[in-house]
Amino acid sequence: MGDERIATTETDQSTLSAINVFVTGQPGVGKSWLVLNAAKKLPQDVIAGFYTVEARNPKTGEKIGFDIETFSGERAPLSRMRKGCGPKVGKYYFALDDFERVVLPLLKPTKGIKLHIVDEVGRMELQSERFRDALMNLLASPQTAVFGSLPAPRFGHDLPFVEDIKQRADTATLTLTKSNRDTTAQKVESILMNIVGSSATNQAPVQVKQPEVATVSDISTGSTLLFDPSDFLNSTGYCPTEEPDMKRMRYSQSLD
């Protein structure tokens, strides 16, 4: 696989063959929808990863943060508005320990896994130094490909880590807009099927597990997860209470 890596720019979409592929775009444009929709059409035994959904209180409908869910059905809090949940990014507190516990094992090259899906590589997730290191190692691995989503630039500038990803010769980035959603989705699906290869053609597609109280909204707003907040109580309380180390805090402050 490594010998087939071809540097590809967004202007060369018709022959897109870079081994790692990301979509980027403004909030609400449908990045998570595209990632999840494409993943559903892939054989479940050759992919691993996670996607992001909004977390809302089912009784009030109030948005209380974001969650991550893996393609094997595990879920955990990503962020909450409530204090004490970890490093603060904007109005949310990052559930760092839960995030690393669930996500880091998914970011290791694994025999039989041809595609790792990461939704998303955002300001929240980048609080984790271990996540950044694991993702960079995965991008460089000849054993697997990476598909995911990246945040849009803020004030005309990408986050340094996001810029590093975009500049990789083995990585292509597609910009998603409301006007090109359908065509971009088709391109992505074709690229991903090419990555997983013909050997997986007869395998069952991914069955994305949704909890009984979960609802997924339409393309214009992405995914929304409704749940009972008590589902995420852990040994330290509502969410992790450990103070982040200074290195993590310095990185957090640089992103605000």
WOTA-V841423 format. One record per backbone hydrogen bond with DSSP energy under -1.0 kcal/mol. CO is the residue of the C=O (numbers start at 1). NH is the residue of the N-H. Records with the same first field share a line. If there is no record, write none. Layout:
CO = NH / NH
//
This chain:
1 = 4
2 = 5
9 = 12
12 = 15
13 = 16
20 = 172
21 = 148
22 = 174
23 = 150
24 = 176
26 = 29
30 = 34
31 = 35
32 = 36
33 = 37
34 = 38
35 = 39
36 = 40
38 = 41
39 = 42
42 = 206
43 = 46
46 = 114 / 115
48 = 117
49 = 71
50 = 119
51 = 69
53 = 67
54 = 225
55 = 64 / 65
56 = 227
57 = 61
62 = 57
64 = 81
65 = 55
66 = 78 / 79
67 = 53
68 = 76
69 = 51
70 = 73
74 = 70
76 = 68
78 = 95
79 = 66
80 = 93
87 = 94
89 = 92
92 = 89
93 = 80
94 = 96
95 = 99
96 = 100
97 = 101
98 = 102
99 = 103
100 = 104
103 = 106
104 = 107
110 = 113
114 = 145
115 = 48
116 = 147
117 = 50
118 = 149
122 = 126
124 = 127
125 = 128
128 = 132
129 = 133
130 = 134
131 = 135
132 = 136
133 = 137
134 = 138
135 = 139
136 = 140
138 = 141
145 = 116
146 = 21
147 = 118
148 = 23
149 = 121
154 = 157
157 = 154
159 = 163
160 = 164
161 = 165
162 = 166
163 = 167
165 = 168
168 = 171
170 = 20
172 = 22
174 = 24
180 = 184
181 = 185
182 = 186
183 = 187
184 = 188
185 = 189
186 = 190
187 = 191
188 = 192
189 = 193
190 = 194
191 = 195
192 = 196
193 = 197
197 = 200
198 = 201
200 = 203
204 = 44
211 = 214
218 = 221 / 222
223 = 54
225 = 56
227 = 58
228 = 231
229 = 232
230 = 233
234 = 237
237 = 234
245 = 249
246 = 250
247 = 251
248 = 252
249 = 253
250 = 254
252 = 255 / 256
//
